[in-house]
Amino acid sequence: MLSCTPNATCPFMSPNGDIVTNADLHSYPNNSFQLSVVATDKYNKNPTPYTVIVEITDINTVPKLTNVPKIDV
């Protein structure tokens, strides 16, 4: 499950588990988004949401994720 703030102008969606954009971000009015991501599987039926902040600083630069938690498997 994915929810986004600001909700009215959020260009992100998660149709199959991947977080993707549905808009051209070159001229998008917002450059910062707060995503609330909830991942479930057969072992974790009631997980807590994790907040991912997406800040677009240069549209031509390779994306860099800096606030992703490390998980021991």
C-alpha positions in Angstrom: 0.0 0.0 0.0 1.2 3.5 -0.8 -0.1 6.9 0.2 1.5 10.2 -0.6 1.6 13.8 0.6 0.7 16.2 -1.0 -2.0 13.8 -2.0 -3.7 16.0 -4.7 -0.5 16.4 -6.8 1.3 13.1 -6.0 2.9 11.6 -9.2 3.7 8.3 -7.5 1.8 5.0 -7.5 2.4 1.4 -6.7 0.4 -0.8 -9.1 2.4 -4.0 -8.5 4.6 -3.4 -5.5 7.1 -1.1 -7.3 7.0 2.6 -6.6 6.7 4.4 -10.0 5.8 7.8 -11.3 2.9 8.5 -13.6 4.0 12.0 -14.6 6.8 13.9 -16.3 8.8 15.3 -13.4 10.7 17.8 -15.5 8.1 20.5 -14.9 6.3 19.2 -11.9 5.2 21.9 -9.4 6.4 20.0 -6.3 9.9 18.8 -5.6 9.3 17.0 -2.3 6.9 14.2 -1.5 6.3 12.1 1.6 5.4 8.5 0.9 3.9 6.2 3.4 4.7 2.6 2.4 3.3 -0.5 4.0 4.6 -3.9 2.9 2.8 -7.1 3.9 3.5 -10.7 3.3 2.3 -14.0 4.8 4.4 -13.6 7.9 3.8 -9.9 8.7 0.1 -9.3 8.4 0.0 -6.0 10.4 3.1 -4.0 9.6 3.6 -0.4 10.5 4.0 2.2 7.8 7.4 3.4 6.8 7.9 7.0 5.7 10.0 7.6 2.6 10.8 11.2 1.7 11.4 11.8 -2.0 13.2 15.1 -2.9 13.7 15.9 -6.6 16.8 18.1 -6.8 18.1 17.5 -10.3 15.9 15.6 -12.8 19.0 14.5 -14.9 20.9 12.9 -12.0 20.7 9.2 -11.2 18.3 8.7 -8.2 19.9 8.2 -4.8 18.0 6.7 -1.9 19.4 7.8 1.4 16.7 7.1 4.0 16.0 3.4 3.4 16.3 1.2 6.5 18.7 -1.6 6.6 17.0 -4.9 7.3 18.8 -8.1 8.6 17.5 -11.1 6.8 
